[in-house]
Amino acid sequence: MYRSTSLIARHCARASSNSKYLAFFRLYSQNQKKFNSIEEFNKSKTHYRFGDNFKSLDEIDSEINPKFEEEHNSSKYHSKIDRRFQNEDADESNDINAIIESDPRLANLKPGSPEYKEQLHIVHQDFQKRQKEQRKKFEFTERMKGVGIGIGALIIIIGGHRLFMNREYVKTSLLADITYKIEDSKAKDMKDPTKNTKNINYLVNKMTEEITDDMVSGLKDSHSEAGLYMFGSHNKSKFPSRVNFFDGQLLADVKIAKDLLVVVNEKGQVFQSCPALKEPKLCKLPFKAASCQISSKYVYVLSSKGEVAYLPRVDKEVEFKGSKSRNWLGISQVNNFKMLDLTEKIRQISTGKSHLLLLGESGKLYVASTDRNGKNYGQYGLPLLSPLSESKEVPEDKVYELTNLNHEVHINKDGSKQVYSRKFTSIAAGSYHSIASDSHNNIWTWGRNSYGECGIEMNYRTDFQPIPKRVFAAEDFKRIARNVVDKAVDSNNFTVTKVDAGSETSYIQLKYLDPVDASKDQQILLSFGNGLKGQLGGNRYLHVCAQPQIIKTLLNLSEYSEERNQVANIGIKDISIGSNHAFVTLENEGKYKDVMVFGDNEAGQFGNGKAVKSSKPVQLPKLVEPQDIDSGNDKVASKKKLAAKVNDINNGRLQILHNHQLPNGSAIEQVVVAGDQASAIFYRRV
């Protein structure tokens, strides 16, 4: 019986997968030589017999390749086979020939017989099928491992990114028990409210830290002595403290920029003060000043005649060459100021970080740069000075008219066009944006819009608005206030009283007149922009807010009027906006006006002795009077009494004077002013 040639070929093919076998066969083929005759070839050829001369596949291996038997039995060979088939079932032999020939189906068959060959072929096919299934299973397992590793890596990457982005929160959470741990000995019984109120001794200690000897020594009776109170970053006081230099003086305007204080007194004189000066410095100007503003390196002064001058700040080193003039003797002199070149009288000025906004008496708007190196976010409102224009440098202190904004085009029914002048009534400048209202109660904004301070939804296209745009009209106010006024109200019942701006926040003061019932009249204050420090006043801390929010705490306020013998509404008398906080003076009946504040209080600019911000308007304590400080021996009892007064804002809330008569006969009012991390209260003639 002969083995089939296919088995031999298959065995040789299997053997050829081993590089040593390939080398052998190549060597054998290379050792062949040419023979001169058939007889010579027949004498040298090797005779192989196929049939009963072998009983297993291993025998033919030893005949064909004697070295194979030695290598086959060596441990080195078996280690290679083990590595090759290490992923197969452990119960199966690593010798493929042994696996096939040990199959039970071949046990009773004679090797080399046709039945043996047929069954061997079937066994070999089953073996290949099983190997294919094992390979598929192995590949599936490996793919699942790869998917699992990929998912795990993705989770690690996302988790690591989230952990990195919230590292401060995670750090605070992990260290909360260590940093803010409260000892059991200091914990109070939460079921007993009386044990959780602030102890009077604690209030006395905290208040003593804020009320310094200099503050106490400078106290004056607020009802009889005019002057100036300061609190916040300028004098590092969290309670209103007197600036003794201005005692007895009536003032016209006060502006604060952190360390710089600028004061315009009733006589029109301008003073600058900073911690480096022993006393405020008088700035000599040839005109009577009406108001002032601070921007960049300069102080801008509006005269009573509508002129605008600027002079360097005393708290900064500024290279400044003033204008030249001649005195009454004809001697040439250099002034410490310069005048802006204007085409008309100016009614109102407002400044940002690097721009000056001016409102003329005719209702026209003008703009100027206050710092040629300042950032440009489109706050100038002119195509010529746009950050997208080719010109990168903005001329300093050169006044430009906002021509396109000051005029409007009307299209008649016949298609003809007419140009009319647009008149503005109120202006305000934030750090890098501007807001203005016209005579038709339209609101216009331009400049930076990173927080929605221009009243435009913020995206990559509206991050700044270089061209003035009308963002709100009377119809919008009707929609915004639909929940606080009669829904059937006409839009003509709304009037814009005033616009104002903080660093990155805008405000609109509206007056609503009910056509039927005057008791339903409302003073509405809207805010939009950055409210992260509570400066929106809507009882929420919002980072971005482009839609005007109503400060609802100021709505529907009322009190009993003794003069009219009925309950009367309380409106808004005035608002003063600082960089990140705001004061609202209410229109109470009589000579005392309530004051409310909201926003940032990091430097103590609220004047309530604390440094806690508020996202809604809150009331303030009364001014500290000389009679509150006992000059006797019992200073502890005096301080306890003062601490109780400061913390009882219900019965001792701040009410500033209005139409009050001083002992010298002057009719005055107190005015509260918000600045940059500081505030002031001053006296002004009515």
Helices and strands as residue ranges (DSSP letters): H 5-16, H 19-30, H 38-44, H 57-64, H 66-73, H 75-84, H 96-101, G 104-106, H 114-165, H 167-179, G 193-195, H 200-210, H 213-217, E 228-232, E 237-242, G 244-246, E 251-257, E 260-265, E 270-273, E 281-283, E 289-295, E 298-303, E 308-312, E 324-326, E 332-334, E 338-339, E 346-351, E 355-360, E 365-369, E 400-401, H 403-406, E 407-411, E 417-421, E 424-429, E 433-438, E 443-448, E 464-472, H 474-480, G 491-493, E 494-501, E 505-512, G 518-520, E 522-529, E 549-550, G 552-554, E 558-561, E 566-569, E 571-577, E 581-587, E 592-599, E 614-619, G 626-628, H 635-647, E 655-657, E 660-661, E 667-674, E 678-685
